[in-house]
């Protein structure tokens, strides 16, 4: 049996119009090929669909049943096609976003709000993970995109892992000090000004970002004294607020207004807290394309 959707479409037009001529006009075809298609459909099914006389044109019982089924089938097919097209445009699906905690104090919430507004049928979830964890989650396809800060991954490492990385938001590092600290009243400082201060940092073993910041200190001419390490930026801020040391944090961290903490800019050779987006280079996932269209990473980055 060989029945196609075009035959059902033609049959439905004839059934609804109750006229071959009107159905042909509606379908923008001539009447002979329309009649041939209906006859072919009846032959394939082995039933009569229309009771034709010189004075009447009526559906048979089988024809009435097919009219209901064909209308439902074509409607479901239109819905399927529409859904497939929505999926291809990234308008339907699921997006799993990996982030470092400090990214939520910057541009990411507004980015997600815009994505939610423009793609309301996409379900997205946040996964707060360190850079190393995100890297592995991307490789194992547990997340679709990841956001983390400096340092940028080397091209060879990205290529080996089938990943692509783009700079999306530029940001500098500042120094978080206690409000009563001697440096708190300065408009800006040099990185070397904290050479003798106890340093509070994220765990050096968990990602390259804190190790990068330590290297920035070394490049500025001093080896910082690590007093305490922590898993989360807010833990560092709590310790700074207690007067236990200083911390190097992204400038957007100052937006949360942590009690007892002052954020001081760094004058020259400022360490970067640039935010990168990383995603697989193998799969052309429409929902990721849609998200990237919102973000528009261009290699130049945007304002945080």
C-alpha positions, 0 to 999 in steps of 0.5 A: 500500500502506498498512500501519501499525504498529498492524496489525503490532502486532496481527498480532504479538500474534495470531502469538505468542498463536496465538489471536485471542481471547487476542490481543484480550484482551492488546491490550484490544480486542474480537475483531471489530476485531482480525480486521478489521485482520488481514484488511486487512493480508493484503489489503494484502500480498496474501498469507495470513498464517495457515492456518486450519482448524477444528482448527488455527491456524498461521502460513503461511511468509509469516506466519512471515517477517513475524513475525520482521520485524515483531518486529524492526521494532517493537523498533527503533521502540521504541528509536527512540522512546526515543532521540528522547525522550532527545534531547528531554530532553537525555540524548543529544547533544553539548555544546560548552562555551567557557571562559576559562582562569581558570574552571577554577580555580573552579566549572566542573570540579565543574559538569561532573562533575555534568553527566557524572554525570546525563547520561552519554550526552551527549558534551561538549568544552571549548574554551578561548577568550577572551571575544571568541572565544567571542562569535564562536564562539557566533554561528557555532554552533561552541560551544553555551554560553560562560563568561566574566567581567566585564564583562557584555555590553550587552542590545542587543549580546546581542539583536543577536547572538541571545544570552542571558547569565546571571550564574551565579557571583559572585566578587571580584578580588584582588591577586596580589603576590610573597610578599616584597612589602610588601603581602603581609602585609596582611589586605586592601588598597585598590585604590589601594595598588597605584597605583605598582606595575608592573601585569601584565595579560591582553592588553588588545586580546583581551577586555573583562575586562582593560580593565574592571579597568584602568577599575576602577583609574582609578575608584579614582583612579589610572592603572596602569602596564602593565609586561607583558601576557600571554595566560594567567593562569598566565603572569601568576602566573609573572611575579608569582612572579618579582617582576616586578609585581602582577596583578588576578585572580579570588579562586579563582586562589588555589586553585592555590597558585602558588609565591612568590605571595600573594593579598590581598583588596581592601577596598572597591569591589572589582572583580568577577570574576563568571562569566557563561554565554552561549548562543543565544536562537534554538535550543531545544537540549535538551542546552543546556536540560539543562545549564542545569538543572544550572547553574540560573542565576537571576540571583543567581549562586552561590557559587564 
